Amino acid sequence: MAHSLSARKRIRQNAAHRARNRWRLSTMREAIKEFNDRLAHGTVEQASESFRKTSRIIDRTAAKGVIHRNQAARRKSRMSAKLKAKKQGAVAAKG
């Protein structure tokens, strides 16, 4: 148990920061799940819109330091590749 006032304050701050970071991580994961759902069951336009929204959330999460910027880039790259494959499939299906 912390005894000094500054140590007690630091414990309170750490708890608040941890809760906020867990919320950001959870929000990011939910957005990725939504993108994957739109990719699997929605149209290409819905998936594209979801990709833009999710990319912003991932970038914001990385900017806040919750995840590393390389992890953010990797996640966005994989999502982009999946979206591109869906677009290629949609074009092939039309043509």
N, C-alpha and C positions, 0 to 999 in steps of 0.2 A: 504494500500500500504506500502510495506517495505521501510524503509529509509536507513538503514545501508547497507554497501557494502556486508557484510557477509549474511545478510538476503536476499538481491537480488540474490546473488549467490546461496543460498539455494533454492530459488524459481526456478531458472533455473535448478538446479540439480534434484529437485523433479519432474519437468516436464519431464526431460529426462528419469529418472528412471521409472516414471509412464508409459511413452510411451513404453519403453523396456519391462516392466512387462506385459502390455496389449498385446504386440506382442507375448510374450512367452505363455500367457494364450490362445490366439487365435490359435497359432500353435498347442498347446496341444489338444484343442478342435477339430481342424480340423483332427488331427491324429486319435483321438478317433472315429470321424465320419467315417473316411476312414476304420478303423478297423471294425466297425459295418457293413459298406457296403460290405466289403470283406467277412465278416462272413455270411451275408445274401445271397450274390449273387455269391461269389467266391468259389474256392476250399479250402480244409482244408490246403493245403500247402500255398496258398496265405494268408489265415487268420493267419497262424502261423508266416509267415514272417512279416505281418503287426503288429502282436502282439509284436514281438521283437522290431520292430522300435518304436512303440507307447510306449512301456515300457521304452525305453531309454529316450524318450522325456519327459515322466511323471517324471522319476527320476531326470532328469536335471532341470525340472521346480521346483520340490520340493527342490533340492539342492540350487537353487538360492533364495529360500524363497518366491516364488510367491504363492505356495500352501503349506499347512502343510504336513509333511511326512506321517502322518496318512491318510490324504485324498489321497495321492499318493498310499499308500498301498491298500486302499479300492478300488480305481479305478482299479488298476492292478488285484486285487483279483476277482472283478466282471468280468473283461474281461477274465481272466483265466478260470473262471467257465463257461462262455459262450463258449469259445473255446473248453474246455473239453467236453461239451455237444454236440458240433458239431462233434467232433472226435468220440464220442460214437455213434452218429447217423450214421456217415459214416461207422463205423465198422459194425453196425447192418444191414445197407443197403447192404453191401458186403456179409455178412454171412448169 
